[in-house]
Every structure is written in structure tokens, then in C-alpha cells.
Amino acid sequence: MILIKEKHENYTIAGFEEGTGKLIITNSDQAKIKLNEIVDNGCSNLILDFKNVSFIDSTGFGSLVTVFNHAKNSKTNLVFCNISSQTQTLLKITRLDQVFEIYASLDEAVNAVS
């Protein structure tokens, strides 16, 4: 489900496998575990690419908040990119867009953490 796409000196790019489509109750725990493992392995900047995710339910958002807090406590900067318009709307409604650092593209996210 979660793949490490690229590991660099200053940042790691992780994303969802092609065909994932949704971060929902059936797969959010697995995603949370994998992302926390990446953080625990000493990553200073983690870019999470949502290119292959079109929908996130409340359980998925809960997992992302948990990972965000774990990253923050571990001194890891967690940023998101390529979020679908539907998910962006939900982030605005829940005001999580004010919590998470979000970039329109992977290039923008890489530039921000480099």
C-alpha cells in the first residue's frame, strides 16, 4: 500500500501503490503503521504523495493526524502533495488544511523541504 518512492539525504518520498484509490477504514491502519516506520527510521523530511488516492474517509484522516503527531514528536517534517480536489475540500471543511503542510505538486513539496 505505502511505498518508499525515493530516499534522499534530506528527504524521503513515500506514496500509495497504483490502484489504491482510497485511504479508508480497511487500509488506514496499515498505512499508519508503514508511515510511522518510515518516521522511526530517521527521516528528517517525509513527503507523502497522494497521486494515487482519490478519497479519504474519517478513519483515513484520523490515521494521517496520528502520523502527523508522531512525525512532529520525532522532529520529522511531514508534508503532503498531489491531493485530489475532493480531499482538499474535506481538509478545508475540517480545517486540517491549516494543520498539514500541503503542496500542489511533488516538485513544489521537494523544493519546500530541500
Secondary structure as UniProt FT lines:
FT   STRAND          2..7
FT   STRAND          12..16
FT   TURN            18..19
FT   STRAND          21..23
FT   TURN            25..27
FT   HELIX           28..40
FT   TURN            41..42
FT   STRAND          45..49
FT   TURN            51..52
FT   STRAND          53..56
FT   HELIX           58..73
FT   TURN            74..75
FT   STRAND          77..81
FT   HELIX           85..93
FT   TURN            94..95
FT   HELIX           96..98
FT   STRAND          101..103
FT   HELIX           106..113
//
